Amino acid sequence: MFEGIPTWPDAGRFWEIVDKFKVNIIYTAPTAIRSLMGFGVGPLQGKHLDSLKVLGTVGEPINEEAWHWYDENVGKKRCPVVDTWWQTETSGVLISNLAGVTQAKPTYATLPLPGVQPVIVDENGKIIENTLGAGNLCIKFPWPGILRTTYGDHERCRLNYFSAYENLYFTGDGCLRDEDGNYRITGRVDDVLNVSGHRLGTAEVENAINMHAGVVESAVVGYPHDIKGQGIYAYVITSPIHGDEELTRKDIALTVARIIGSIAKPDKIQFVKGLPKTRSGKIMRRILRKIAEGETENLGDTTTLLDPMIVEEIKNGKV
C-alpha cells in the first residue's frame, strides 16, 4: 500500500516503486493519473515496468485521455485496464470489467459482476428497459455486502438509500448504458448541472475540458446565473507552458463546444495550481461550489484535505 503524493520527491515515484518491488497491479485514482500526466512521459523514461500485469482505476469516472495515457505509457498496451465502480456502502466492487475476460472500454466500468442487478431509472423512477439508456443508477436485488443500517441512525440509512425509488437501492450516481449493456458512471446526481433547462453531468463537462492538450485536470461546479439558472464554473490546472491565459480559455471553451455542444461551455474558467483533495485523491467539490457561489466564509472543515492551503489560493484567485 502506498501513502503520500505520487509527485514527491519527483513524478517518477510510482514507477520506481514498481521496478524496485516488482509490483504487478497498480490500483489508483484517475486524479493521480491526471496529475502524473501533467509531468509528461519523462519520469517514465528508464523504468521497465515489466512486472505489471493489471492496471486499475477507482474513486471517480476516468476520462478518456487519462485512460489512454495509462494504457499506453504505463501498461504498454499489454495490461488490461480495469475500471471499477463501487461505494463504501456496497462493501465491494459491483460493476467492473474482469482483467483478461471482459473487453475494456475507455470511460466505461462495463458490466456488473455476477449476481449484481443494476437498473437505470428516469426522474420519475421508471426503469429504462431499453439497452441504451441514461438516468440514475439503482440496484434492484441485494448483494452479499449490501448495507443494512447506519450505526445509531437506521432511519437515515433508509431515507438516503432506500426511499428515493420503491424497492430499489439508489446509488446517488448518474449513468449511461451503451448498446452492448456497458455502464458508464457519469458522476453524482447531485453534481448534475441544469443550464437553461439542459441537464449536464459534471463528469461529462470535465471529460471534455480534459481533452484540451494543455489541461492536466479540471473540476466543474454550478453557480447561480441570472439568465441560465445555473452557470458552469470550471477550475482548471494547465501544464506549466500553456501560453496566454485568455487564449487558453477560448480554446477550452471551443473544445467543450466541439465535444458536447455550446450549451456546455464554461461561463467562468479559473486557472489554479491545485484542487482541494482528500488524502485518497477525491476532489472536494463542495468547497469549490461554495467558492464559486461566493460563500467563502463558510467552507466547513478543510483539515482533512491533503493540502488545506490550496483553498486559500483558489479563494484569492476567484474569477
C-alpha positions in Angstrom: 0.0 0.0 0.0 1.2 3.5 -0.9 0.6 6.6 1.2 1.6 10.2 0.3 1.5 12.0 -3.0 2.8 10.4 -6.2 4.8 13.5 -7.3 7.2 13.8 -4.4 10.2 13.9 -4.4 9.5 13.6 -8.1 6.9 12.4 -10.5 8.7 9.1 -11.1 8.0 7.8 -7.6 5.2 5.3 -8.6 7.4 3.8 -11.4 10.5 3.5 -9.2 8.4 1.5 -6.6 7.0 -0.7 -9.4 10.5 -1.6 -10.7 12.1 -1.9 -7.2 9.4 -4.2 -5.7 8.3 -5.9 -9.0 4.7 -4.6 -8.4 2.2 -6.5 -10.7 -1.0 -4.5 -10.0 -1.5 -0.7 -9.8 -4.8 0.4 -8.4 -5.1 4.2 -8.2 -7.5 7.1 -8.8 -7.9 9.0 -12.1 -6.9 12.1 -10.2 -3.5 10.7 -9.6 -3.2 9.6 -13.2 -4.1 13.1 -14.5 -1.6 14.6 -12.0 1.2 12.4 -13.4 0.1 13.1 -17.0 1.0 16.8 -16.3 4.7 15.8 -16.0 4.7 14.1 -19.4 6.5 10.8 -20.1 9.9 12.0 -18.9 9.6 10.4 -15.4 8.7 7.1 -17.1 12.0 7.0 -19.1 14.3 4.2 -18.0 11.5 2.5 -16.0 10.9 -1.1 -17.2 7.5 -1.8 -15.6 7.8 -5.4 -16.9 6.3 -6.8 -13.7 2.9 -5.1 -14.3 0.0 -7.3 -15.2 -3.1 -5.3 -14.4 -3.9 -1.6 -14.1 -6.9 -0.5 -12.1 -8.8 2.8 -11.5 -11.1 3.7 -8.6 -12.9 6.5 -6.9 -14.4 8.5 -9.8 -15.1 8.2 -13.5 -11.9 8.2 -15.6 -11.8 10.5 -18.6 -10.8 9.1 -22.0 -7.5 10.9 -22.3 -6.3 9.7 -18.9 -7.4 6.1 -19.7 -5.4 6.0 -22.9 -2.3 7.6 -21.3 -2.4 5.0 -18.5 -2.9 2.2 -21.0 -0.2 3.3 -23.4 2.6 4.7 -21.2 2.2 2.6 -18.0 0.7 -0.6 -19.3 2.5 -0.5 -22.7 -0.8 -1.7 -24.2 -0.3 -5.2 -22.7 -2.0 -4.8 -19.3 -5.8 -4.8 -19.0 -7.2 -1.5 -17.6 -9.9 -2.4 -15.0 -12.3 0.4 -14.3 -14.0 -0.4 -11.0 -17.3 1.1 -9.7 -18.2 0.6 -6.1 -19.0 2.6 -3.0 -18.1 2.3 0.7 -21.7 1.4 1.2 -21.6 -1.6 -1.2 -18.6 -3.2 0.6 -17.0 -4.2 -2.7 -16.9 -3.8 -6.5 -20.3 -4.1 -8.2 -19.6 -3.0 -11.8 -16.2 -3.7 -13.5 -14.6 -5.3 -16.4 -12.6 -8.5 -15.5 -9.0 -8.4 -16.4 -8.4 -10.7 -19.4 -12.0 -11.7 -19.6 -14.3 -8.7 -20.2 -13.5 -6.3 -23.1 -12.4 -3.0 -21.6 -14.0 0.2 -23.0 -12.5 3.6 -22.1 -14.5 5.6 -19.6 -16.9 2.6 -19.0 -17.0 0.4 -15.9 -18.5 -2.1 -18.4 -20.6 -4.9 -16.9 -22.0 -5.8 -13.5 -20.3 -8.6 -11.6 -22.1 -11.9 -11.3 -25.3 -11.6 -9.3 -25.4 -7.8 -9.3 -28.5 -6.4 -10.9 -28.2 -2.7 -11.8 -31.0 -0.7 -13.4 -31.3 2.8 -14.8 -34.3 4.8 -13.8 -35.6 8.1 -15.1 -36.6 11.1 -13.0 -40.0 9.6 -12.2 -38.5 6.3 -11.0 -39.5 4.4 -14.1 -37.0 1.7 -15.0 -35.5 2.2 -18.5 -35.8 -1.2 -20.1 -34.0 -0.5 -23.4 -30.4 -1.4 -23.6 -29.5 2.2 -24.5 -30.3 4.5 -21.6 -29.3 7.3 -19.4 -30.6 8.2 -15.9 -30.0 7.4 -12.3 -28.2 4.2 -11.3 -30.0 1.8 -8.9 -29.6 -1.8 -7.8 -32.8 -3.9 -7.8 -31.6 -7.0 -5.8 -29.5 -7.4 -2.7 -25.9 -8.5 -3.0 -23.7 -10.1 -0.3 -22.2 -6.9 1.1 -25.3 -4.7 1.0 -25.5 -2.2 3.9 -28.4 -2.9 6.3 -28.3 0.1 8.6 -26.2 3.1 9.7 -24.9 2.9 13.2 -27.1 4.8 15.6 -29.5 6.1 12.8 -31.4 3.5 10.9 -33.9 5.9 9.6 -31.2 8.0 8.0 -29.9 4.9 6.2 -33.4 4.1 4.9 -34.0 7.7 3.7 -30.7 8.0 2.0 -30.5 4.8 0.1 -33.9 3.0 0.0 -36.6 5.7 -0.1 -36.0 7.5 -3.4 -37.3 4.7 -5.5 -39.6 1.8 -4.3 -37.8 -1.5 -3.7 -34.5 -0.2 -5.2 -31.1 0.8 -3.7 -30.3 4.3 -5.0 -26.6 4.8 -5.6 -26.7 8.5 -6.0 -24.8 8.2 -9.3 -25.9 9.1 -12.8 -25.2 6.5 -15.5 -25.2 5.8 -19.2 -25.7 2.4 -20.9 -24.5 1.6 -24.4 -25.9 -0.8 -27.0 -23.8 -3.7 -25.5 -25.1 -3.2 -22.0 -21.9 -1.5 -20.7 -22.3 1.0 -17.9 -20.6 4.4 -17.7 -20.9 6.3 -14.5 -21.3 10.0 -15.1 -20.8 11.2 -11.5 -23.0 12.1 -8.6 -26.6 13.0 -9.4 -26.3 16.0 -7.0 -23.4 17.2 -9.2 -25.8 17.5 -12.2 -25.9 21.0 -13.7 -29.1 22.4 -15.0 -28.1 25.0 -17.6 -31.0 26.7 -19.4 -33.1 23.6 -18.9 -30.4 21.2 -20.1 -29.1 18.6 -17.6 -25.3 18.1 -17.8 -23.2 15.8 -15.7 -20.1 17.5 -14.2 -18.0 14.5 -15.2 -19.1 14.9 -18.8 -18.0 18.5 -18.9 -14.8 17.8 -17.1 -14.0 15.0 -19.6 -14.4 17.4 -22.4 -12.2 20.1 -20.8 -9.5 17.5 -20.1 -9.4 16.7 -23.8 -7.7 20.0 -24.4 -4.0 19.3 -24.9 -2.9 21.9 -22.3 -5.2 20.8 -19.5 -3.8 18.5 -16.7 -7.0 18.3 -14.6 -10.3 20.1 -14.1 -13.2 20.3 -11.7 -16.6 21.7 -12.7 -19.4 23.1 -10.4 -22.6 25.0 -10.9 -23.2 28.5 -9.6 -26.3 30.8 -9.7 -26.7 32.5 -13.1 -29.3 35.3 -13.7 -30.2 34.1 -17.2 -29.4 30.4 -17.4 -30.5 29.5 -13.9 -27.1 27.7 -13.3 -23.8 28.7 -14.8 -20.8 26.5 -15.3 -17.7 27.4 -13.2 -14.5 25.4 -14.2 -11.4 25.2 -12.1 -8.5 24.2 -14.4 -5.0 23.0 -13.9 -2.8 23.5 -17.0 0.6 22.2 -18.0 3.5 24.5 -17.0 3.7 26.0 -20.5 0.2 26.9 -21.8 0.7 30.4 -23.2 -1.7 33.3 -22.9 -4.5 32.6 -20.4 -7.3 34.3 -22.3 -6.4 32.4 -25.4 -6.4 29.2 -23.5 -9.8 30.0 -22.0 -11.2 30.4 -25.5 -9.5 27.2 -26.7 -11.0 25.3 -23.8 -14.5 26.7 -24.5 -14.1 25.7 -28.2 -13.0 22.1 -27.2 -16.1 21.7 -24.9 -18.4 23.1 -27.6 -17.0 20.6 -30.2 -17.3 17.6 -27.9 -20.6 18.3 -26.1 -22.1 21.5 -27.6 -22.2 25.2 -27.0 -24.6 24.8 -24.1 -21.8 23.1 -22.0 -19.2 25.9 -22.5 -18.0 27.1 -19.1 -19.1 30.6 -18.2 -16.1 31.1 -15.9 -12.7 29.4 -16.0 -10.3 29.9 -13.2 -6.8 28.6 -13.6 -5.5 27.0 -10.4 -2.3 25.3 -9.3 -4.1 22.5 -7.5 -7.5 21.3 -6.3 -8.8 20.6 -2.8 -8.4 16.8 -2.4 -8.7 14.3 0.3 -5.8 12.1 1.0 -7.4 9.4 -1.0 -7.4 11.7 -4.1 -11.1 12.7 -4.2 -11.9 16.3 -5.2 -13.9 18.2 -2.6 -16.4 19.8 -5.0 -18.5 21.0 -2.0 -15.7 23.5 -1.3 -15.3 24.5 -4.9 -19.1 25.0 -5.2 -19.2 27.4 -2.2 -16.3 29.4 -3.6 -18.0 29.7 -7.0 -21.2 30.9 -5.2 -19.2 33.4 -3.2 -19.7 31.7 0.2 -16.0 31.9 1.1 -16.6 32.4 4.8 -18.5 29.1 5.3 -16.4 26.4 3.7 -16.6 23.9 6.5 -13.8 21.7 7.8 -10.7 21.7 5.5 -8.3 19.9 7.9 -8.9 16.6 6.2 -7.5 17.9 2.8 -4.1 16.8 1.5 -3.1 20.5 1.2 -5.5 22.9 3.0 -3.5 25.9 1.8 -4.7 25.3 -1.8 -8.2 26.5 -0.7 -6.8 30.0 0.2 -5.1 30.2 -3.2 -8.3 29.3 -5.0 -10.3 31.8 -2.9 -7.9 34.6 -3.7 -7.9 33.9 -7.4 -11.7 33.6 -7.9 -12.9 34.9 -11.3 
